[in-house]
Amino acid sequence: MADVIEIKVPDVGGVASIDVVEVLIKPGDTVALEQTIATLETDKASMELPASAGGTVQQVHIKPGDKVAEGSLVATVLVNGAEAVPAKPEEPAQKPATPAPAIQEQSAPVKIPEPTKTPTTPPATAPVIDHSVSVTAHASPSVRLFARELGVDITKMMAGSGRKSRILKDDVKSFVKQVMSEGITQSSAGIPAIPAVDFSQFGEIETQKLSKIKRLTGQNLSRVWLNLPMVTYHEEADITEMEAFRVALNAEKAKDEVKITGLMFIIKALVAAMKQFPNFNASLSADGENLILKKYCNIGIAVDTPNGLVVPVLRNVDSKSVNQLATELAEKSDKARLGKLMPADMQGGCMTISSLGGIGGTAFTPIVNAPEVAILGVTRAKMQPVWNGKEFIPRLMLPLDLTYDHRVIDGAEGARFMAFIKQNLSDIRRLLL
Ligand code: CAO
C-alpha cells in the first residue's frame, strides 16, 4: 500500500542552525532509499542527507539558503511501505525514521580558510591549489562525482567560489584548465594559484582575448620572477651637457633624417660599462654552475607595440655610431609596431634597456630578460636643483634603474656599474676613452 513519508532533518549533534546548500530533488522525481537528496552544512561540516525512504517525491520543503534544524521537514515522498527505513525498535514512535547524514568533512575543529571574510577581498571563483592542507574541501556530492569523473582529486582544491568557499562545478573545470594550460602541479610550481574572480557580480565587464605576444611575455616574465633573485638599484645621471649636445646634433639634421634621442647615448654608456664589468655581459649556465661570458655586445631594446612588449636586438652595438644606432632602432621599432619582427630579430641579446623616458616616470623596477643577468630601466629626465657646493643650480637629471640577477652580480658591483654609467652620461667625452 502506498504511503506518504515525511523526510526530516535528523539529529546532527545538537547544531541549532544548519544551512541548506544544495537540494538535489524536485517534485515528481523518483528517489531510492539512501539516495542523497540534499547537502547541509554547519560551521564545521558538510553533510549529505540521504533519503529515508524510496519513492516519488511529492513536495520539497527546503531550498538552498534556508536554515534548518533537527526535525525540519525536508520532503514528502509517496512510498511503498517496504522501502522505508525501519525505525529502530528502541526508538520512540514519534521519532522520524531518518538515517544519520553522511558527514563529508571532519567535524573536528578544522578551519577551512574563508577568503570572503576579508571585506576588500572578493570571493574566490577559481580553486586554490593548496599543498599542505589535506582536509576534504566543501563540495556537494554531484560536484564530487563530477570531479571524480574528470580524475580530479578534490582534496587538492582548498577553496572554491561558492558560499563559504564551497567548490562548485565551475571551480573543478577551472582547476582542470589551470593544470592543463599552465602545467601548475603540486610538485612543479608549488605555488598556489591566484583565485579568479567573477567580476560581473560587481558591475558590467567585457572579456578580451590577450594577444599572443602578451601571453608569451607573461609566461616568460612569470618564469623569470620565480627563478631569479632580483635586486633593483636606482641612480641619477646629470645629462645637462649631453642633452645640449643632442639638441645641437638634431638641429643640424635634415628634416627626413632620423633624430637622435638620449637613448642612443645610454646604449653607448651601457656598452662601455659592460666592457668594464664583463659579468654584466654574461649568462649563467642552465645548471647554475658556470658563468658564460660573451665577447660580443648585442643590446635588446624593449619596444611598446599595440600588441604588447617586444624586444628587438641591436647587434654589435660597440662597433656602431650613435647615428647608426638611431637609424637601426627606428627601423626595428617600426617593424615591431607593424608586427613584422622575425624571431631572429629578437634573439642574441646580452642586456636589455627598457626606456619609459618618452612617457614619464621617476623610477621603476624592470624584470631581467633572462638568461641575461641585468636590465637597465630609464624614466623621464627632469630639471632639478642640484647643490654644487655653493648654490643650487638647475641640472637635467636622468633617473636610471638597474635590476640584476643577484646570483651573478653583487650589490657593490651593481653600484659600481651604475656609477660608471652615470659618469659617462654626465660627460659623454669619456665614451671615447
Ligand atoms: N627623458 C626625457 N625625455 C625623453 C626620455 C627621457 N628619459 N626618453 C625619451 N624622451 C623623449 C625623446 O627625446 C622624444 O622627444 P622628442 O619627441 O621631443 O624628440 C620623446 O621622448 C619620445 O621618445 P621615444 O620614446 O619615441 O624614443 P626613444 O628613443 O627614447 O625610445 C623606444 C624608443 C622604442 C624605446 C620607445 O619608443 C618605446 O617603445 N618605449 C617603451 C618601452 C617599454 O614599454 N618599456 C616597458 C618595459 S617594462 O614593461
Residues whose N, C-alpha, C, O or C-beta is under 5 A from the ligand:
A	BS01	CAO	T261 G262 L263 A302 V303 D304 S333 S354 S355 L356 G357 G358 T379 R380 A381
